Amino acid sequence: MDQFNVKDWLWRYRRAKMNVRRLQGEYEELASVQESVGAVTYDGMPHSGENHDLSDLMIMRDRAITNLIKANHRMTVAYDEITEAISRLDTDLKRSVISLRYLQLHDDYNANTFSDVSRMVGYDKSYIAHVHGDALQDLRAIIPTIQKHNK
């Protein structure tokens, strides 16, 4: 357990959310391409200069939606596990600091800095950093119980 990185465990929600957003864009692009191709000719005759066979594109779109569903599931699991761990912290301030830092992201990507968190909760930045450190220590003991419970 010495090698376990609590921050990395917490950041997995952000990484999952970024992956979902990337896959959504990929899926939307494939859908747009498929819709712009036009009508499909099924007469079995070769057509010069144009490829009307959308089967490859449909397979790619199907894979993209499957990957998106899996990524959404991973994001939801990460969020649920992290919120469960946060709920077990012993003070409201620790819960707020960790939630604001790791779950409440700007524009789905950017994490709140300690300065941002300190403004939101009304405490000095150095005190928030101290509370954050204490919360990470507490989470180091909490997380294994959540992982065992969710298996």
WOTA-V196656 format. One record per residue. N is the residue number from 1. RES is the residue in one small letter. PSI is psi in whole degrees, 0 to 359 (999 if undefined). Layout:
N;RES;PSI
N;RES;PSI
//
This chain:
1;m;349
2;d;329
3;q;355
4;f;130
5;n;106
6;v;316
7;k;317
8;d;320
9;w;320
10;l;322
11;w;348
12;r;334
13;y;314
14;r;316
15;r;318
16;a;319
17;k;320
18;m;321
19;n;318
20;v;315
21;r;320
22;r;314
23;l;326
24;q;317
25;g;319
26;e;315
27;y;315
28;e;322
29;e;315
30;l;319
31;a;319
32;s;317
33;v;315
34;q;319
35;e;330
36;s;349
37;v;323
38;g;194
39;a;150
40;v;136
41;t;125
42;y;24
43;d;355
44;g;357
45;m;141
46;p;144
47;h;124
48;s;138
49;g;349
50;e;144
51;n;108
52;h;6
53;d;111
54;l;5
55;s;318
56;d;318
57;l;321
58;m;321
59;i;316
60;m;318
61;r;320
62;d;317
63;r;320
64;a;318
65;i;323
66;t;314
67;n;322
68;l;318
69;i;315
70;k;318
71;a;320
72;n;320
73;h;314
74;r;320
75;m;317
76;t;317
77;v;314
78;a;313
79;y;313
80;d;316
81;e;318
82;i;317
83;t;325
84;e;316
85;a;316
86;i;320
87;s;339
88;r;354
89;l;150
90;d;352
91;t;153
92;d;323
93;l;316
94;k;317
95;r;317
96;s;314
97;v;312
98;i;318
99;s;314
100;l;324
101;r;318
102;y;341
103;l;323
104;q;95
105;l;146
106;h;131
107;d;32
108;d;1
109;y;306
110;n;131
111;a;155
112;n;135
113;t;171
114;f;326
115;s;316
116;d;311
117;v;318
118;s;321
119;r;319
120;m;325
121;v;349
122;g;28
123;y;162
124;d;145
125;k;317
126;s;325
127;y;321
128;i;320
129;a;321
130;h;314
131;v;319
132;h;313
133;g;317
134;d;318
135;a;320
136;l;320
137;q;316
138;d;318
139;l;329
140;r;326
141;a;330
142;i;318
143;i;315
144;p;326
145;t;326
146;i;318
147;q;320
148;k;320
149;h;324
150;n;359
151;k;999
//
